[in-house]
Amino acid sequence: MADKDKKIILREGEIPKRWYNIAPDLPKPPAPPLHPGTKKPIGPADLAPLFPMALIKQEVSMEPWIEIPDELIEIYKLWRPSPLVRASNLEKAIGTKARIYFKNESVSPSGSHKPNTAVAQAYYNKQEGVKRISTETGAGQWGSALSFACNIFGLKCHVYMVKVSYEQKPYRRILMQTYGAEVDASPTMKTDAGRKINQELPGCLGSLGIAISEAVEEAAKNEDTKYSLGSVLNHVLLHQTIVGLETKEQLKLAGEKTPDIMIGCVGGGSNFAGFVFPFVKEKLSGKHDIRFIATEPMACPTLTKGPYVYDFGDTAGMTPLVLMHTLGHNFVPPGIHAGGLRYHGDAPLLSLLVNEKVVEPRALHQTACFEAGVLFAKTEGILPAPESNHAIRAAIDEAKMAREGTVIVFNLSGHGHFDLAAYDAFLSGEIKDYEYPEADIKKALESIPKV
Ligand SMILES: *Cc1c(COP(=O)(O)O)cnc(C)c1O
């Protein structure tokens, strides 16, 4: 052990040159998205007002590998390759004989995996002459990643930030503005969707669903503006596979033949998918028997309790219908502290693998997750994002039960430096466990459209 490296570092020249597209390797072909009105499969032309053609092509591509442009690799060098770290101090603290590693995506400029896709999306928009990108953000993780990316490519960025976060969580707003973005508290008076809500519900504090409607409307109405999403879509998961591809090389360098267990947290599914997809092929082909554990909060148990059906991506029912695990587009998750894990649905590609039992979903209580996060901070020094705490909790639980020599690898999706209020609440005993009541889940499921 003494001569083993703590951090496994790749050189910049070893940044992957291609993203891995899992679509052709899936046990079943992915189901097509359906038009929200006609319920017929949509084509590339339906998406053209919102996304640049290069991203639409990636969205439906059946090519297993997609080249990463050189210009983008140069930008990735700002934080990539990210380290793979042996969590040796954590291993000692819990007394496990398993070997635990974590991929550290908290080293990016905005502190999470999200810039991996934000810079790629900004790049393709720039290539196609787009001048401005609109998007929504809850607590601001996605908004700050996209603001950073747009600034690099000289694009304007307009972020609709849910009003309650805008007022209560100013620090990520300030980060977005520092990167040069225009940030508005949603609902605004700048769009039809925003004006309508403000008129009907004066003083409304907003929701992600409303913010999406505003950002989509802006892109649909302006020739020079496109819309951008930070998770769920196939092309977003594709861009994140750079995480898993690096991890694969790093495990080899560490002398590990294969991981036994890989763990991540799931909001829309992008960091988990990007981390495990390059390994899923080995499991499907029978080469290695790897367990993939997707963690989520008990308060928003999409993969563990939501059926696998067609549903809308947004609350208003404006987006295409996609086949996924969902709690119903009317599901309103409680205000738990892992803001990035509060989405009613999940990425279709990940949902398919859960439904095929290739990926194991697991719901966790938030106090147990914060306990794991605090132990991780005390042993490995990094204060994790509350979302990432779910992965750490599962890694610790698996390590405690594991046989000697088991290799457990988890994705540290981000740091928690902007989430100190949540840690404050935890340390002062104010964070309570909350399991979403079955009756309320049943009610939200009633909103799922019949297809
Ligand atoms: C946004 C976010 C998540 C959840 O999003 P996914 O698309 O599921 O990855 C998880 N962790 C952090 C730190 C995030 O910012």
The ligand as a Tripos MOL2 file, in Angstrom:
@<TRIPOS>MOLECULE
LIG
   15    15     1     0     0
SMALL
NO_CHARGES

@<TRIPOS>ATOM
      1 C1        -27.0170   18.5530  -10.9720 C.3       1 LIG1
      2 C2        -26.2550   17.6990  -10.0250 C.ar      1 LIG1
      3 C3        -26.5980   16.3460   -9.7970 C.ar      1 LIG1
      4 C4        -27.7870   15.6820  -10.4250 C.3       1 LIG1
      5 O1        -27.8420   15.7080  -11.8060 O.3       1 LIG1
      6 P1        -27.5730   14.4280  -12.7350 P.3       1 LIG1
      7 O2        -27.9700   14.8420  -14.0840 O.co2     1 LIG1
      8 O3        -28.3810   13.2860  -12.1960 O.co2     1 LIG1
      9 O4        -26.1260   14.1440  -12.6310 O.co2     1 LIG1
     10 C5        -25.8250   15.6080   -8.9320 C.ar      1 LIG1
     11 N1        -24.7730   16.1530   -8.2990 N.ar      1 LIG1
     12 C6        -24.4200   17.4440   -8.4770 C.ar      1 LIG1
     13 C7        -23.2470   17.9770   -7.7190 C.3       1 LIG1
     14 C8        -25.1380   18.2580   -9.3540 C.ar      1 LIG1
     15 O5        -24.7860   19.5310   -9.5400 O.3       1 LIG1
@<TRIPOS>BOND
     1     1     2 1
     2     2     3 ar
     3     2    14 ar
     4     3     4 1
     5     3    10 ar
     6     4     5 1
     7     5     6 1
     8     6     7 2
     9     6     8 1
    10     6     9 1
    11    10    11 ar
    12    11    12 ar
    13    12    13 1
    14    12    14 ar
    15    14    15 1
@<TRIPOS>SUBSTRUCTURE
     1 LIG1         1 GROUP 0 **** ****
